[in-house]
Amino acid sequence: MDRDDEQSLRRRVYGADHDDPDPGPLPHRTYAELVGGPLDGLLLDIHGWQTEEVDTGAALITELSRWPGGRALYAPAPNEPRSVGPGVSCRFYYSGDTP
């Protein structure tokens, strides 16, 4: 396991309970790294998502958005490279908030 893999395994996964003693990713799951916005640096579990679902991105509920309880919008950039298999396979970039 290289240094980047070790660092990614210490990150918090979106939706993990704040009291969870081990909120990091599981080595056999696939994740998107969230870039920018209120959830910057978190990992989103996309294990089992179809290609079309990954292409669409996600509207993630957060109290940290412009509208508390609203959603932060994240999606991959066009032609964003992706790796296959477990670990961090792609990045989802912040594009705004919605109530």
C-alpha positions in Angstrom: 0.0 0.0 0.0 1.5 3.4 -1.0 1.4 6.6 1.0 -1.6 8.0 -0.9 -3.6 4.8 -0.2 -2.7 5.0 3.5 -3.8 8.7 3.7 -7.1 7.9 2.0 -7.9 5.1 4.4 -7.7 7.6 7.3 -10.3 9.9 5.9 -13.9 10.2 7.0 -16.7 8.8 4.9 -19.8 11.0 4.2 -22.7 9.8 6.4 -20.5 8.2 9.0 -21.7 8.8 12.6 -19.6 11.6 14.3 -19.2 9.3 17.3 -18.0 6.4 15.2 -14.5 5.5 16.5 -13.5 4.4 12.9 -15.3 6.7 10.4 -12.8 5.9 7.6 -13.3 4.0 4.4 -13.3 0.2 4.2 -10.5 -1.3 2.0 -13.0 -3.3 -0.1 -15.3 -0.4 -1.0 -15.1 2.2 -3.8 -15.2 5.9 -3.0 -15.4 9.3 -4.7 -13.4 12.1 -3.1 -15.5 15.2 -2.5 -13.7 18.4 -3.6 -14.7 21.9 -2.6 -17.8 23.1 -0.8 -19.0 22.2 2.6 -18.0 18.5 2.4 -14.5 19.1 1.0 -12.2 16.2 1.8 -14.9 13.6 2.7 -15.3 10.4 0.8 -18.6 9.3 -0.7 -19.2 5.5 -0.9 -20.1 4.8 -4.5 -19.5 1.0 -4.3 -22.0 -0.7 -6.6 -23.0 2.5 -8.4 -23.6 2.1 -12.2 -21.5 4.3 -14.5 -24.5 6.5 -15.3 -25.1 7.1 -11.6 -21.4 8.1 -11.1 -21.7 10.4 -14.2 -24.7 12.1 -12.6 -23.1 12.8 -9.3 -25.0 13.3 -6.0 -27.1 15.8 -4.0 -25.9 15.2 -0.5 -27.8 16.3 2.6 -25.8 18.6 4.9 -26.3 21.1 7.6 -23.3 22.9 6.2 -24.9 24.0 2.9 -26.2 27.5 2.1 -29.6 26.2 3.3 -29.3 24.2 6.6 -30.7 20.7 5.9 -30.4 21.4 2.2 -28.2 19.5 -0.3 -24.7 20.2 -1.6 -24.3 19.2 -5.2 -21.3 17.2 -6.4 -20.4 15.6 -9.7 -17.4 14.4 -11.6 -15.8 16.8 -14.1 -16.2 15.9 -17.8 -13.5 13.4 -18.8 -12.5 13.0 -15.2 -10.2 9.9 -15.0 -11.4 7.0 -12.9 -9.7 4.0 -11.6 -11.3 0.6 -11.4 -11.6 -1.4 -8.1 -11.6 -0.5 -4.5 -10.3 2.7 -3.0 -10.7 6.2 -4.2 -11.7 5.9 -7.9 -12.7 9.4 -8.8 -13.4 13.0 -7.6 -16.8 14.7 -7.3 -16.5 18.5 -7.5 -18.8 20.9 -5.7 -21.2 22.9 -7.9 -23.5 24.6 -5.5 -26.4 24.1 -3.0 -30.1 23.5 -3.3 -32.8 23.6 -0.5 
